[in-house]
Amino acid sequence: MQQTLYDKLWESHVVRREEDGTALLYIDRHLVHEVTSPQAFEGLKLAGRKVWRIDSIVATADHNTPTTGWERGVDGIDDATSKLQVKTLDDNIRSHGAKVYFPFLDERQGIVHVIGPENGATLPGMTVVCGDSHTSTHGAFACLAFGIGTSEVEHVLATQCLISKKSRNLLVQVDGALGRGVTAKDIVLALIGRIGTAGGTGYAIEYAGSAIRALSMEGRMTICNMTIEAGARCGMVAVDETTIGYLRGRPFAPRGEQWERAVAEWRKLASDPGAKFDRVVKLDAREVKPQVTWGTSPEMVVAIDERVPDPDREKDATRREGMARALEYMGLAPNTPMRDIRIDKVFIGSCTNSRIEDLRAAAAIVKGRRVAKSVRLAMVVPGSGQVKRQAEKEGLDRVFRDAGFEWREPGCSMCLAMNADRLDPGERCASTSNRNFEGRQGAGGRTHLVSPEMAAAAAIEGRFVDVREWR
Amino acid sequence: MERFTVHTGLVAPLDRANVDTDAIIPKQFLKSIKRSGFGPNLFDAWRYRDVGEPGRDDAKRPLNPDFVLNQPRYRGASILLARANFGCGSSREHAPWALLDFGFRAVIAPSFGEIFQNNSLKNGLLPIALVEREVDAIFHDVAAFPGFRLSIDLDRQTVATTDGAKVMRFEIDPFRKYCLLNGLDEIGLTLRHADEIRAYEAQRRAAQPWLFG
């Protein structure tokens, strides 16, 4: 029987199976951060239970941490409730243990979905969970990786397992070469625009095709990251030379004889020829253009050369009202060309687009130019301390600073605005993050999701521009 | 977890699709290290006219009279009626915690975000998926009849009007249903299989040692 990659990952982690198909699924890697873990550790303590396997845990503080004022230490976290949450993670990891912990201020601290892969703590064939929906990111390494709630965090801490049911298989086949200025971010936004934010609900997505094979690991992570925005909990890409090349020599990747054995195992992590998918969606990469969201859901997206849609043309009443409400919130008139939309702030960062390749691409656009005067704040928030240092080694920080960008310390920052980085009411932002929900980047803030290149170009021009024409 | 068997309650309609967990409970309230106290900030940005912050006295904040849960006729509602893809977005379990803390025991919608649905079931908040046509009909009834209530029977997997004239059936995973009906702790159930987990682990460690240590 031919199996999909998802079938293989699922089957190899089933500890036991009930008659109704409910399975006890073994978890190899548990990523922990400060926001969704305190109640889980408390629950464990109240029930008098212990952590099942300490060496499965990789922890960091990322959601609440400030991106400035690190010289002030923990006192640099001005918000007392944020500080308590960061300290609570310190206490919990100190008393329970972890394979590795990158606390606030550590030089390897960073966004949990950036530090896992860059340290080789995310390895092909693993089940990876975290109390964060963007855990789907790790699927780029042929992992079965998905976000869980706090009760499940506690369940994994206590049992190393989750009670789960298998999803259906959805293949997203992307063939052809991407055009100049078109990125992985545009592929995934175009996909969400096509199938909708509930299009993948109930499915595990595998991304395949020549356009996916041609992407770097960073690009694949960007696509898998936003799988949850298409409604699916996990997205994945088969192992190939790009995967193996990325992992070689990473701190927690196997070495020597074990590396050879591991690579032999990893090469099996691809769908068998002829494996059956419940649904197939095909995308032609040559037709994908740079994408910009116009509304308050990632499915509300068009290409840069299009206009803001007109709700009057929508037949479905619930959708029409949703569009009208989104346009009111966004302060946009129907039929406005996307290129005429002016922005107030620019955010380059988040678990979607804060890796070294993203920063290189944005810097290439910015180099030798200045942020438009009308832009109040343009900021770059590297995904981790390691990304930050690498970028500084390459002089990218200078490129951004010379252009008028702020160069910040790593963390989740203005993707969800739990720290001090946020939009003020009514402010409009070109953002490389993953969600344009109402209030996501600050109460009343207006988010337009774009690629790093598009965000960088928007910062320079003060409005959205087509990077395909950037010279 | 609190048991869920039967429940009859007032229905409040939230007539918008794709209600995300950021809307259900905004990020600033996720800084709490507790499981309780999120009710006053449920739908915070829609419910109040100002921007909420943790630690503020929410009772003194200006309410948005247009928001459905602020309308007197829906005071005391315990069943939320919503549109497709309710609870999409982040994995924050604070979303079902906030709904429960506010007083909801069930949410009826055509579909749900998967992680939200999972989180709800683990906390005794019942997400009920009905077909679009049935949800439409309930929206109509709620608007037409002030004080409109529904009765939910988990064991029979039904939602019914209180006069029993209309009965709608819903699906639920048998294992989740069993846990909800009995208020069971899943961790306790899983730990009954600790030996099997250890055996699986030992075999995996031998085959792929690089995954351990």
Boltz contact constraints between the chains, C-beta under 6 A:
constraints:
  - contact:
      token1: [A, 15]
      token2: [B, 196]
      max_distance: 6.0
  - contact:
      token1: [A, 15]
      token2: [B, 197]
      max_distance: 6.0
  - contact:
      token1: [A, 15]
      token2: [B, 200]
      max_distance: 6.0
  - contact:
      token1: [A, 16]
      token2: [B, 193]
      max_distance: 6.0
  - contact:
      token1: [A, 16]
      token2: [B, 196]
      max_distance: 6.0
  - contact:
      token1: [A, 20]
      token2: [B, 174]
      max_distance: 6.0
  - contact:
      token1: [A, 22]
      token2: [B, 175]
      max_distance: 6.0
  - contact:
      token1: [A, 26]
      token2: [B, 200]
      max_distance: 6.0
  - contact:
      token1: [A, 28]
      token2: [B, 211]
      max_distance: 6.0
  - contact:
      token1: [A, 35]
      token2: [B, 30]
      max_distance: 6.0
  - contact:
      token1: [A, 38]
      token2: [B, 33]
      max_distance: 6.0
  - contact:
      token1: [A, 39]
      token2: [B, 35]
      max_distance: 6.0
  - contact:
      token1: [A, 55]
      token2: [B, 213]
      max_distance: 6.0
  - contact:
      token1: [A, 81]
      token2: [B, 31]
      max_distance: 6.0
  - contact:
      token1: [A, 81]
      token2: [B, 54]
      max_distance: 6.0
  - contact:
      token1: [A, 82]
      token2: [B, 31]
      max_distance: 6.0
  - contact:
      token1: [A, 85]
      token2: [B, 31]
      max_distance: 6.0
  - contact:
      token1: [A, 85]
      token2: [B, 33]
      max_distance: 6.0
  - contact:
      token1: [A, 88]
      token2: [B, 33]
      max_distance: 6.0
  - contact:
      token1: [A, 131]
      token2: [B, 91]
      max_distance: 6.0
  - contact:
      token1: [A, 132]
      token2: [B, 91]
      max_distance: 6.0
  - contact:
      token1: [A, 133]
      token2: [B, 90]
      max_distance: 6.0
  - contact:
      token1: [A, 133]
      token2: [B, 91]
      max_distance: 6.0
  - contact:
      token1: [A, 133]
      token2: [B, 115]
      max_distance: 6.0
  - contact:
      token1: [A, 147]
      token2: [B, 91]
      max_distance: 6.0
  - contact:
      token1: [A, 147]
      token2: [B, 115]
      max_distance: 6.0
  - contact:
      token1: [A, 149]
      token2: [B, 91]
      max_distance: 6.0
  - contact:
      token1: [A, 149]
      token2: [B, 93]
      max_distance: 6.0
  - contact:
      token1: [A, 149]
      token2: [B, 119]
      max_distance: 6.0
  - contact:
      token1: [A, 150]
      token2: [B, 93]
      max_distance: 6.0
  - contact:
      token1: [A, 151]
      token2: [B, 122]
      max_distance: 6.0
  - contact:
      token1: [A, 155]
      token2: [B, 187]
      max_distance: 6.0
  - contact:
      token1: [A, 158]
      token2: [B, 187]
      max_distance: 6.0
  - contact:
      token1: [A, 159]
      token2: [B, 190]
      max_distance: 6.0
  - contact:
      token1: [A, 161]
      token2: [B, 190]
      max_distance: 6.0
  - contact:
      token1: [A, 161]
      token2: [B, 197]
      max_distance: 6.0
  - contact:
      token1: [A, 197]
      token2: [B, 18]
      max_distance: 6.0
  - contact:
      token1: [A, 197]
      token2: [B, 88]
      max_distance: 6.0
  - contact:
      token1: [A, 198]
      token2: [B, 85]
      max_distance: 6.0
  - contact:
      token1: [A, 198]
      token2: [B, 111]
      max_distance: 6.0
  - contact:
      token1: [A, 233]
      token2: [B, 114]
      max_distance: 6.0
  - contact:
      token1: [A, 254]
      token2: [B, 210]
      max_distance: 6.0
  - contact:
      token1: [A, 258]
      token2: [B, 210]
      max_distance: 6.0
  - contact:
      token1: [A, 262]
      token2: [B, 210]
      max_distance: 6.0
  - contact:
      token1: [A, 297]
      token2: [B, 18]
      max_distance: 6.0
  - contact:
      token1: [A, 318]
      token2: [B, 17]
      max_distance: 6.0
  - contact:
      token1: [A, 318]
      token2: [B, 83]
      max_distance: 6.0
  - contact:
      token1: [A, 322]
      token2: [B, 17]
      max_distance: 6.0
  - contact:
      token1: [A, 416]
      token2: [B, 27]
      max_distance: 6.0
  - contact:
      token1: [A, 418]
      token2: [B, 27]
      max_distance: 6.0
  - contact:
      token1: [A, 437]
      token2: [B, 20]
      max_distance: 6.0
  - contact:
      token1: [A, 437]
      token2: [B, 22]
      max_distance: 6.0
  - contact:
      token1: [A, 439]
      token2: [B, 26]
      max_distance: 6.0
  - contact:
      token1: [A, 439]
      token2: [B, 45]
      max_distance: 6.0
  - contact:
      token1: [A, 440]
      token2: [B, 22]
      max_distance: 6.0
  - contact:
      token1: [A, 443]
      token2: [B, 45]
      max_distance: 6.0
  - contact:
      token1: [A, 443]
      token2: [B, 51]
      max_distance: 6.0
